[in-house]
Amino acid sequence: MIEAARRLHPDAEVRILSLPRGDNGLITLRLRQPREWLPNGRTTLWFAPDTGELVQARDALKLPPRAQAYNAFYPLHAAKIGGLPYRLLMTLSGLTLGLFGTLTVWTFWFQRRRPRTRLAKTA
């Protein structure tokens, strides 16, 4: 199975091999090609468990643009790309959101406004 994967995608890395679930499941082999952003890749090959023949293959780089854009959201969210500057930016934004939450709680519990005293109307 890995040899078949190497023939189809010679520069891809094997990331996950999943055994079938139940009696009718397929063996799943997940690959990561160099141009993919996801750490485990989205290129997937399915094999028959009894014969080891390739049943279906999905190349992540040939998916429609909308699907490729959707697959790009995870690495952006998890700061898996962009190196140290992007990770620092994500860390700073997370700390800022935590600070906003802390200030909200502080303001609600400890900085309450004192009720205004109303002046009585004189006639």
Residue pairs with C-beta under 8 A, 6 or more apart in sequence:
1 17
1 27
1 29
1 45
1 47
1 52
1 54
2 14
2 29
4 45
4 47
4 54
5 12
5 14
5 29
5 31
5 45
6 12
8 45
8 57
9 31
9 33
9 43
9 59
11 33
11 34
12 31
12 32
12 33
12 34
12 41
12 43
13 31
13 32
13 41
14 29
14 30
14 31
15 30
15 31
15 32
15 39
15 40
15 41
16 28
16 29
16 30
16 40
17 27
17 28
17 29
17 30
18 27
18 28
18 29
18 30
19 25
19 27
19 49
20 26
20 27
20 49
25 49
26 46
26 47
26 48
26 49
26 55
27 46
27 47
27 48
27 49
27 52
28 44
28 45
28 46
28 47
29 44
29 45
29 46
29 47
30 40
30 41
30 42
30 43
30 44
30 45
31 41
31 43
31 44
31 45
32 38
32 39
32 40
32 41
32 43
33 41
33 43
33 59
33 60
33 61
35 61
36 42
36 43
36 60
36 61
36 71
37 71
37 72
37 74
37 75
37 80
37 81
38 60
38 71
38 74
38 75
38 80
39 75
39 80
41 60
42 58
42 60
42 63
42 71
43 58
43 59
43 60
43 61
44 57
44 58
44 60
45 54
45 56
45 57
45 58
46 54
46 55
46 56
46 57
47 53
47 54
47 55
48 55
60 68
60 71
61 68
63 71
74 80
75 81
79 86
79 87
79 90
82 89
